[in-house]
């Protein structure tokens, strides 16, 4: 479906989930109306638990009130998938792209881009049939959950870079019992500079989607 020759990249830094969600909706409307090119939002969130369309709450290990009392926000959202965690050190990407009805292909393209990022660090990562996301062994490196409205995507992926993986222990991530999570930091045995990862993600998206990236420097709209 994508016929654009470029996509816009916005690095929003650390942004609370509700603020990011409102901005994501604004960008989505603009892409739907043809007022802006496809846009990739890159950011980190403070500690937050989100539950997607498949979630019933059974994969929360505690009542919602417990999470809020212990420093986690909790939100029910319309992306695909079950429950996941976002927090500092995790790179969240919201590709707001026209996808038409080719949603499965779009998911595979996101996975392909993340596999390329992992490979750039010498890591063999791969998608697993039947499970969205990118894995290394039995551990998920990157969660993926999207929604599509008016043939334009929103929500996206969460790549564990220097994430505190202990925070995943308070949920059953993605509702997958017996599966673990990992991060670039754990796999490489060192902290990985977030700006470097963002740059590699942008390059991988450009290659997979066949578009040139254009970085937007002014992010005051999202910070309001």
Secondary structure as UniProt FT lines:
FT   STRAND          6..14
FT   HELIX           17..32
FT   TURN            33..34
FT   STRAND          39..44
FT   STRAND          48..51
FT   TURN            53..54
FT   TURN            58..59
FT   HELIX           64..69
FT   TURN            70..71
FT   STRAND          73..76
FT   STRAND          83..86
FT   TURN            88..89
FT   STRAND          90..96
FT   TURN            100..101
FT   HELIX           103..120
FT   TURN            121..122
FT   STRAND          126..128
FT   TURN            129..130
FT   STRAND          131..136
FT   TURN            137..138
FT   STRAND          139..149
FT   TURN            150..151
FT   STRAND          152..160
FT   HELIX           165..170
FT   HELIX           173..175
FT   TURN            177..178
FT   STRAND          180..181
FT   HELIX           184..188
FT   HELIX           194..209
FT   STRAND          212..216
FT   HELIX           220..223
//
